[in-house]
Amino acid sequence: MHSNRKQFASVTSNCYTCICNTFRYAEFRQPTPMQPDSTHAGSTTAKHKKSKKSLVAIRGFPGLCKRGDRYYARANNRAESLRTKDFETAKRRLRPTRDRLRAAAKSNGELPTVRQALHRALEAIQNDPEKSDSYREKTAPRYLQQILATCSFLDLPISKVSRKQFQAWLNICLKNYSPTTANGCLSALWSRAWTEAEEEGWISTRPQVRFRRAKAQARYLERKRKENPDAETDLIDILPTPGQFDDLVNSIRIQGKVDSLTSALAVEFLAATGLRNPSESLLIRWKDIDFDSRDGKGTIRVTRVKGGYCRETLPLTGPARDALLRIREAGLARRGDKRKDVVLVGKNGLQPTDRVLVINSPGRALGNACKREGIPHLRVHDLRHLFCTRALQVTWDVKSLAHYVGHKDGGVLICQRYSHWCPEHANNLAELF
């Protein structure tokens, strides 16, 4: 009897607690408004559209908002989706999107098109006194006209151009024009059109789109490939033979101009060492040359800039040692930044800190000599190609040559770029075998 009373009391207490909780929940619960019946309201749809959620600002990042799980950029009472759910991606896209919104607000919501930016760039080039007359009157207008002829997004707002559209235009430009012309069009479009857009306030920052410039091939190779597309024309076809190279150097030396001697000496030195010009060759000082080491054969200390700064001591080849001795016998030193600062100090007047090459680049003299001698046009960098090709022909191993010229791939590029087929070299190897 006593246990039944306890059970009855516990059950009564539990029921009382449940009833109290039910009334308390009903008291604090907010009443749900009744949705109007759309059929009686005269609307055409039976379902009522849900109201959009408001943007929630992210503390610490002005202009960055969030709605649901997506991020938005807001500026000047305008909002635009960043099209991402990731916070780090949203932070990267925030600034260019806000700049675009501000530019749109500044121009009353109408952003200029790419065509307008290009015409504005052409006017700026023609009014630029620093540009040459030929560039202002002929080159730049021709480049911009070629852009207008190949570009398919001319009527698109300048801030809406995508990376895929630019890449498609560049592919069309490379098919219709030479790599040099394509590079000129790309430079005109980027360096001028976007610069003028920034100055006019149409955009505040340039789009983060980068393209690798097309490599300009030698004109001789382009002409040969156009004349006979089926024939294989390689770099070996434009490199001079040892006899032609000697005639080339003598043609530069006997011109009798101010830079004739220094240009001829520079061409000999670059072809005998394979150094990059100007990143490596202009850093060579007389204190970096040691004629007495290696039993009188000599060494040279080279500063590598490309691919990481480092200094290496390399053995001098026979032609490189002879070229350096001729440069020292000339006794020319550069004591300033201009061409007129090259003075004759004699062999004993050279200081350890003087530059070995007193001329910045012998490119113009080399090109003119090629025309006089009837040799295909050579650039200064082709002297590096000449050194690597000749080194392979005298049986240098690929790995040693790669270290000598500053390649860090163990010789992969050497095999791809410089291992040309030469019948004379193959015949010599066959006789040795």
Buried (B, 14 or more C-beta within 10 A) or exposed (E): EEEEEEEEEEEEEEEEEEEEEEEEEEEEEEEEEEEEEEEEEEEEEEEEEEEEEEBEEBEEBEBBBBBEEEBBBBBEEBBBEBEBEEEEEBBEBBBBBBBBBBBBEBBEEEBBBBBBBBBBBBEBBEEEEEBEEEBBEEBBBBBBEBBBEBBEBEEBBBBEBEEEBBEBBBEBBBEEBBBBBBBBBBEBBBEBBBBBBBEBEBBBEEBEEEEEEBEBBBEBBBEBBEEEEEEEBEBBBBBBEEEBBEBBBEBBBEBEEEBBBBBBBBBBBBBBBBBBBEEBBBBBBBEBBBBEBEEEBBBBBBBBBEEEEEEEEBEBBEBBBBBBEBBBEBBBBBEEEEEEEBEEBEEEEBEEEBBBBBBBBBBEBBEBBBEEBEBBBBBBEBBBBBBBBBBBBEEBEBEEBBBBBBBEEEBEBBEEEBBBEBEEBEEBEEEEE
